[in-house]
Amino acid sequence: MQVTFTHHQSAHCENGVASNLLKNSGLNISEPMVFGIGSGLFFVYLPFLKVNHAPAISYRTLPGQIFNKVANRLNLKIKRQKFSSTVNANKALDENLKNNIPTGLQVGVYHLSYFPDEYRFHFNAHNLVVYGKTETDYLISDPVMETVTTLTHEELDKVRFAKGAFAPRGQMYYPIQIPKDVDLKSAIIKGIKNTCRDMLAPMPIVGVRGIKMVSRQIRKWPLKHGVRKANHYLAQMVRMQEEIGTGGGGFRFIYAAFLQEASVILNNEELKVLSKEMTQIGDSWRDFAVEASRIYKNRSAKEDAYNAIADELLSIANREEIFFKKLKKAIS
Protein backbone atom coordinates (compact mmCIF):
# COMPACT_ATOMS: atom_id res chain seq x y z
CA MET A 1 0.00 0.00 0.00
CA GLN A 2 1.29 3.43 -0.89
CA VAL A 3 -0.67 6.68 -1.02
CA THR A 4 0.00 9.72 -3.17
CA PHE A 5 2.27 11.98 -1.14
CA THR A 6 5.12 14.44 -1.78
CA HIS A 7 7.86 14.77 0.83
CA HIS A 8 9.18 18.29 1.53
CA GLN A 9 12.01 18.80 4.02
CA SER A 10 11.36 21.39 6.74
CA ALA A 11 13.18 22.99 9.66
CA HIS A 12 10.77 21.77 12.33
CA CYS A 13 8.74 18.58 12.53
CA GLU A 14 5.24 19.79 13.50
CA ASN A 15 5.17 22.69 11.01
CA GLY A 16 6.57 20.37 8.35
CA VAL A 17 3.98 17.63 8.88
CA ALA A 18 1.13 20.19 8.93
CA SER A 19 2.39 21.93 5.79
CA ASN A 20 2.98 18.61 3.95
CA LEU A 21 -0.43 17.17 4.88
CA LEU A 22 -2.22 20.38 3.84
CA LYS A 23 -0.29 20.62 0.57
CA ASN A 24 -1.24 17.03 -0.10
CA SER A 25 -4.91 17.96 0.45
CA GLY A 26 -4.68 20.83 -2.02
CA LEU A 27 -3.97 23.79 0.30
CA ASN A 28 -0.57 25.19 -0.67
CA ILE A 29 0.76 26.63 2.59
CA SER A 30 4.44 27.05 3.51
CA GLU A 31 6.12 25.89 6.71
CA PRO A 32 6.69 29.49 7.96
CA MET A 33 3.01 30.33 7.30
CA VAL A 34 1.92 27.29 9.36
CA PHE A 35 4.28 28.34 12.17
CA GLY A 36 3.10 31.98 12.19
CA ILE A 37 -0.64 31.35 11.90
CA GLY A 38 -0.30 28.55 14.48
CA SER A 39 1.57 30.90 16.89
CA GLY A 40 4.38 28.39 17.38
CA LEU A 41 6.90 30.87 18.78
CA PHE A 42 6.87 30.79 22.58
CA PHE A 43 9.12 30.65 25.64
CA VAL A 44 8.49 29.10 29.03
CA TYR A 45 10.87 28.29 31.89
CA LEU A 46 9.70 25.59 34.32
CA PRO A 47 12.38 25.22 37.04
CA PHE A 48 10.14 22.87 39.05
CA LEU A 49 9.91 20.39 36.13
CA LYS A 50 13.04 18.45 35.24
CA VAL A 51 13.79 17.14 31.72
CA ASN A 52 16.98 15.05 31.41
CA HIS A 53 17.85 16.17 34.99
CA ALA A 54 17.73 19.88 34.17
CA PRO A 55 15.06 22.61 34.49
CA ALA A 56 12.56 22.41 31.63
CA ILE A 57 12.79 25.18 29.06
CA SER A 58 10.48 25.19 26.06
CA TYR A 59 10.80 27.45 23.05
CA ARG A 60 7.49 26.36 21.55
CA THR A 61 3.83 25.80 22.42
CA LEU A 62 2.53 22.39 23.49
CA PRO A 63 2.68 19.52 20.95
CA GLY A 64 -0.28 19.62 18.57
CA GLN A 65 -1.14 23.26 19.30
CA ILE A 66 0.37 24.67 16.10
CA PHE A 67 -1.73 22.49 13.79
CA ASN A 68 -4.85 22.93 15.98
CA LYS A 69 -4.59 26.72 15.82
CA VAL A 70 -3.96 26.66 12.06
CA ALA A 71 -7.09 24.52 11.65
CA ASN A 72 -9.10 26.81 13.88
CA ARG A 73 -7.98 30.02 12.16
CA LEU A 74 -8.35 28.71 8.60
CA ASN A 75 -11.58 26.84 9.28
CA LEU A 76 -10.16 23.37 8.55
CA LYS A 77 -11.18 20.16 10.24
CA ILE A 78 -8.54 17.78 11.61
CA LYS A 79 -9.26 14.39 13.08
CA ARG A 80 -7.09 13.30 16.04
CA GLN A 81 -7.15 9.85 17.63
CA LYS A 82 -5.32 8.20 20.53
CA PHE A 83 -5.34 4.50 21.32
CA SER A 84 -4.93 2.21 24.28
CA SER A 85 -3.54 -0.69 22.26
CA THR A 86 -1.13 -1.18 19.35
CA VAL A 87 -3.66 -3.46 17.64
CA ASN A 88 -6.30 -0.71 17.41
CA ALA A 89 -3.68 1.92 16.53
CA ASN A 90 -2.37 -0.18 13.63
CA LYS A 91 -5.86 -1.05 12.45
CA ALA A 92 -6.84 2.64 12.23
CA LEU A 93 -3.57 3.60 10.48
CA ASP A 94 -3.85 0.74 7.94
CA GLU A 95 -7.47 1.70 7.25
CA ASN A 96 -6.33 5.27 6.44
CA LEU A 97 -3.60 4.02 4.11
CA LYS A 98 -6.14 1.80 2.37
CA ASN A 99 -8.28 4.92 1.84
CA ASN A 100 -5.33 6.88 0.39
CA ILE A 101 -4.96 9.13 3.47
CA PRO A 102 -1.38 10.02 4.48
CA THR A 103 -1.42 10.28 8.27
CA GLY A 104 0.49 12.39 10.80
CA LEU A 105 1.79 10.68 13.93
CA GLN A 106 3.19 11.96 17.21
CA VAL A 107 6.08 9.69 18.22
CA GLY A 108 9.00 9.27 20.61
CA VAL A 109 12.47 10.03 19.24
CA TYR A 110 14.45 7.43 21.19
CA HIS A 111 13.64 4.40 19.00
CA LEU A 112 13.72 6.15 15.61
CA SER A 113 16.28 3.86 13.96
CA TYR A 114 17.02 6.32 11.12
CA PHE A 115 18.08 9.09 13.56
CA PRO A 116 21.81 9.35 14.37
CA ASP A 117 22.57 8.07 17.89
CA GLU A 118 23.39 11.50 19.30
CA TYR A 119 19.86 12.73 18.50
CA ARG A 120 18.11 9.74 20.04
CA PHE A 121 16.90 10.39 23.56
CA HIS A 122 13.60 10.37 25.45
CA PHE A 123 11.56 13.08 23.77
CA ASN A 124 8.00 12.21 22.83
CA ALA A 125 6.78 15.18 20.81
CA HIS A 126 8.25 14.39 17.41
CA ASN A 127 6.00 14.32 14.33
CA LEU A 128 6.14 12.39 11.06
CA VAL A 129 3.86 11.18 8.26
CA VAL A 130 3.14 7.56 7.32
CA TYR A 131 2.26 7.30 3.63
CA GLY A 132 2.45 3.56 2.90
CA LYS A 133 3.10 0.03 4.08
CA THR A 134 4.91 -3.06 2.84
CA GLU A 135 4.96 -6.57 4.33
CA THR A 136 7.78 -5.62 6.69
CA ASP A 137 7.90 -1.81 6.84
CA TYR A 138 5.91 1.40 7.06
CA LEU A 139 6.90 4.15 4.61
CA ILE A 140 7.84 7.29 6.53
CA SER A 141 8.08 10.95 5.54
CA ASP A 142 9.89 12.65 8.43
CA PRO A 143 10.07 16.34 7.46
CA VAL A 144 13.38 16.94 9.22
CA MET A 145 15.03 14.31 6.99
CA GLU A 146 16.20 15.04 3.46
CA THR A 147 14.45 12.05 1.90
CA VAL A 148 11.73 9.54 2.81
CA THR A 149 12.64 6.56 4.96
CA THR A 150 11.12 3.44 6.59
CA LEU A 151 10.46 1.87 9.99
CA THR A 152 9.67 -1.79 10.56
CA HIS A 153 6.19 -2.57 11.92
CA GLU A 154 7.75 -3.28 15.35
CA GLU A 155 9.77 -0.03 15.34
CA LEU A 156 6.69 2.03 14.52
CA ASP A 157 4.77 0.37 17.39
CA LYS A 158 7.63 1.26 19.73
CA VAL A 159 7.77 4.95 18.79
CA ARG A 160 3.96 5.35 18.73
CA PHE A 161 3.70 3.95 22.26
CA ALA A 162 6.84 5.49 23.79
CA LYS A 163 6.56 6.03 27.56
CA GLY A 164 7.23 9.15 29.63
CA ALA A 165 6.26 12.84 29.42
CA PHE A 166 3.93 13.66 26.51
CA ALA A 167 3.52 9.91 25.83
CA PRO A 168 1.96 9.87 22.34
CA ARG A 169 -0.43 6.95 23.04
CA GLY A 170 -0.45 6.04 19.35
CA GLN A 171 -1.74 9.48 18.39
CA MET A 172 -2.56 9.98 14.71
CA TYR A 173 -4.06 13.00 12.96
CA TYR A 174 -5.02 14.11 9.45
CA PRO A 175 -7.13 16.80 7.76
CA ILE A 176 -10.68 15.70 6.90
CA GLN A 177 -12.12 18.94 5.56
CA ILE A 178 -10.53 21.91 3.80
CA PRO A 179 -12.67 24.82 2.54
CA LYS A 180 -12.22 25.97 -1.06
CA ASP A 181 -11.28 29.49 0.03
CA VAL A 182 -9.31 30.25 3.17
CA ASP A 183 -8.98 33.71 4.73
CA LEU A 184 -5.21 33.99 5.19
CA LYS A 185 -5.34 37.68 6.17
CA SER A 186 -7.44 37.30 9.30
CA ALA A 187 -5.60 34.08 10.24
CA ILE A 188 -2.22 35.86 10.00
CA ILE A 189 -3.43 38.74 12.20
CA LYS A 190 -4.85 36.36 14.82
CA GLY A 191 -1.60 34.35 14.79
CA ILE A 192 0.57 37.46 15.27
CA LYS A 193 -1.64 38.87 18.07
CA ASN A 194 -1.49 35.53 19.90
CA THR A 195 2.34 35.39 19.68
CA CYS A 196 2.70 39.02 20.86
CA ARG A 197 0.36 38.27 23.79
CA ASP A 198 2.42 35.18 24.74
CA MET A 199 5.83 36.80 24.40
CA LEU A 200 4.78 39.96 26.31
CA ALA A 201 2.83 38.02 28.96
CA PRO A 202 2.99 39.49 32.50
CA MET A 203 4.02 36.12 34.00
CA PRO A 204 7.63 35.82 35.23
CA ILE A 205 8.27 32.41 33.58
CA VAL A 206 6.69 33.10 30.17
CA GLY A 207 7.85 35.03 27.07
CA VAL A 208 10.49 37.75 27.36
CA ARG A 209 10.09 37.81 31.16
CA GLY A 210 10.86 34.09 31.20
CA ILE A 211 14.03 34.70 29.13
CA LYS A 212 15.11 37.41 31.62
CA MET A 213 14.49 35.01 34.50
CA VAL A 214 16.71 32.34 32.90
CA SER A 215 19.41 34.98 32.43
CA ARG A 216 19.28 35.71 36.19
CA GLN A 217 19.38 31.98 37.01
CA ILE A 218 22.43 31.32 34.79
CA ARG A 219 24.46 33.77 36.92
CA LYS A 220 23.61 31.73 40.04
CA TRP A 221 24.05 28.21 38.66
CA PRO A 222 27.83 27.73 39.16
CA LEU A 223 27.77 28.86 42.81
CA LYS A 224 24.45 27.25 43.66
CA HIS A 225 24.96 23.87 41.95
CA GLY A 226 28.69 23.61 41.22
CA VAL A 227 30.32 23.81 37.79
CA ARG A 228 29.49 20.28 36.68
CA LYS A 229 25.75 20.61 37.24
CA ALA A 230 25.71 24.18 35.90
CA ASN A 231 27.37 22.92 32.71
CA HIS A 232 24.78 20.16 32.41
CA TYR A 233 21.94 22.70 32.79
CA LEU A 234 23.50 24.88 30.14
CA ALA A 235 24.05 21.95 27.76
CA GLN A 236 20.41 20.90 28.16
CA MET A 237 19.26 24.46 27.48
CA VAL A 238 21.22 24.59 24.21
CA ARG A 239 20.00 21.13 23.28
CA MET A 240 16.37 22.21 23.69
CA GLN A 241 17.16 25.38 21.77
CA GLU A 242 19.11 24.13 18.79
CA GLU A 243 18.68 20.38 18.46
CA ILE A 244 15.24 19.23 19.62
CA GLY A 245 12.89 20.53 16.99
CA THR A 246 14.70 23.83 16.44
CA GLY A 247 13.88 26.36 19.16
CA GLY A 248 15.86 29.57 19.73
CA GLY A 249 17.64 30.81 16.63
CA GLY A 250 15.95 28.42 14.20
CA PHE A 251 12.45 29.46 15.26
CA ARG A 252 13.37 33.14 14.85
CA PHE A 253 14.48 32.48 11.26
CA ILE A 254 11.21 30.63 10.51
CA TYR A 255 9.23 33.48 12.11
CA ALA A 256 11.17 36.05 10.06
CA ALA A 257 10.25 34.14 6.88
CA PHE A 258 6.61 34.14 8.02
CA LEU A 259 6.66 37.94 8.50
CA GLN A 260 8.21 38.31 5.05
CA GLU A 261 5.32 36.31 3.51
CA ALA A 262 2.75 38.09 5.70
CA SER A 263 4.00 41.52 4.60
CA VAL A 264 3.06 40.68 1.00
CA ILE A 265 -0.36 39.18 1.85
CA LEU A 266 -1.30 42.05 4.19
CA ASN A 267 0.45 44.64 2.02
CA ASN A 268 2.26 45.86 5.13
CA GLU A 269 5.82 47.17 4.63
CA GLU A 270 6.46 47.40 8.38
CA LEU A 271 6.36 43.59 8.62
CA LYS A 272 9.16 43.35 6.06
CA VAL A 273 11.35 45.61 8.20
CA LEU A 274 10.49 43.59 11.33
CA SER A 275 11.30 40.37 9.46
CA LYS A 276 14.91 41.59 8.99
CA GLU A 277 15.10 42.56 12.68
CA MET A 278 13.89 39.10 13.72
CA THR A 279 16.59 37.48 11.56
CA GLN A 280 19.22 39.52 13.45
CA ILE A 281 17.74 38.42 16.79
CA GLY A 282 17.92 34.82 15.50
CA ASP A 283 21.64 35.33 14.78
CA SER A 284 22.10 36.46 18.40
CA TRP A 285 20.36 33.31 19.70
CA ARG A 286 22.81 31.26 17.59
CA ASP A 287 25.77 33.24 18.98
CA PHE A 288 24.47 32.62 22.51
CA ALA A 289 24.28 28.86 21.80
CA VAL A 290 27.86 28.83 20.48
CA GLU A 291 29.21 30.73 23.51
CA ALA A 292 27.25 28.51 25.91
CA SER A 293 28.57 25.35 24.25
CA ARG A 294 32.14 26.64 24.66
CA ILE A 295 31.53 26.89 28.40
CA TYR A 296 30.10 23.40 28.90
CA LYS A 297 32.75 21.88 26.65
CA ASN A 298 35.34 23.76 28.76
CA ARG A 299 36.72 25.67 25.81
CA SER A 300 35.76 29.16 26.93
CA ALA A 301 38.66 31.49 27.62
CA LYS A 302 36.42 34.11 29.24
CA GLU A 303 37.15 34.78 32.91
CA ASP A 304 33.55 35.43 33.91
CA ALA A 305 31.93 33.19 31.29
CA TYR A 306 28.58 32.55 32.99
CA ASN A 307 27.92 36.24 33.60
CA ALA A 308 28.97 37.02 30.03
CA ILE A 309 26.38 34.67 28.47
CA ALA A 310 23.75 35.79 30.99
CA ASP A 311 24.38 39.33 29.69
CA GLU A 312 23.97 38.07 26.11
CA LEU A 313 20.66 36.43 26.99
CA LEU A 314 19.39 39.53 28.79
CA SER A 315 20.23 41.64 25.75
CA ILE A 316 18.23 39.21 23.53
CA ALA A 317 15.26 39.43 25.93
CA ASN A 318 15.34 43.24 25.88
CA ARG A 319 15.49 43.31 22.07
CA GLU A 320 12.61 40.82 21.79
CA GLU A 321 10.51 42.92 24.17
CA ILE A 322 10.96 45.98 21.94
CA PHE A 323 10.41 43.83 18.83
CA PHE A 324 7.08 42.31 19.95
CA LYS A 325 5.77 45.70 21.07
CA LYS A 326 6.54 47.06 17.59
CA LEU A 327 4.98 44.00 15.93
CA LYS A 328 1.81 44.37 18.00
CA LYS A 329 1.56 48.00 16.90
CA ALA A 330 2.25 47.14 13.23
CA ILE A 331 -0.92 45.05 12.90
CA SER A 332 -3.27 46.97 15.21
QUIGIQUI-V451102 format. One line per field, one symbol per residue. ss: DSSP state (~ for helix, > for strand, _ for the rest). phi: phi as a letter, one per 20 degrees, with the letter a starting at -180 (. if undefined). burial: + if it has 24 or more other ideal C-beta (glycine too) atoms within 12 Angstrom, else -. A space follows every 50 residues. Layout:
ss->???
phi->???
burial->???
This chain:
ss->_>__________~~~~~~~~~~~~______~~~~~~~___>>>>>>>>>> >__>>>>>>>____~~~~~~~~~~__>>>>>____~~~~~~~~~~~~~__ __>>>>>_________~~~______>>>>>>>>___>>>>>_______>> >>~~~~~~~~___________>>>>>>______~~~~~~~~~~~~~~~~_ _____>~~~~~~~~~~~~~~~~~~~_~~~~~~~~~~~~~~~~~____~~~ ~~~~~~~~~~~~~~~___~~~~~~~~~~~~~~~~~~~~~~~~~~~~____ ____~~~~~~~~~~~~~~~~~~~~~~~~~~__
phi->.befadecfcecffffffffffgfendecfggfffffelffabbdcfedd clmbgfccdbffgnfgfffffffdmddddccccecffffffffffgffem dfcececefgdffeefgfeebfbddecbddcrbdfdcdedddfeefcfbc cfgfffgfffdfeoflgflmgcbafdbcffddefgfffffffgffffffd gfefddmfffffffgffgfegfffdnfffgfffffffffffddelmngfg fffffffffffffffelcfgffffgffffffgfffffgffffffffelde efgdgffffffgffffffffffgffffgffde
burial->+-+-+-++-++++++++++++++++-+-+++++++++++++++++-+--- +--++++++++-+++++++++-++-+-+-++-+-----++-+++-++--- +++++++++++++++-----+-+++++++++++----++++++++--+++ +-+-++++++++---++++++++++--+---+-+--++++++++++-+++ ----+++++++++++++++-++-------+++++++++++++++++++++ +++++++++++++-++-+--++-++-+++-++-++++++-+++-++---- ----++-+++-++++++-+++-++-+++-++-
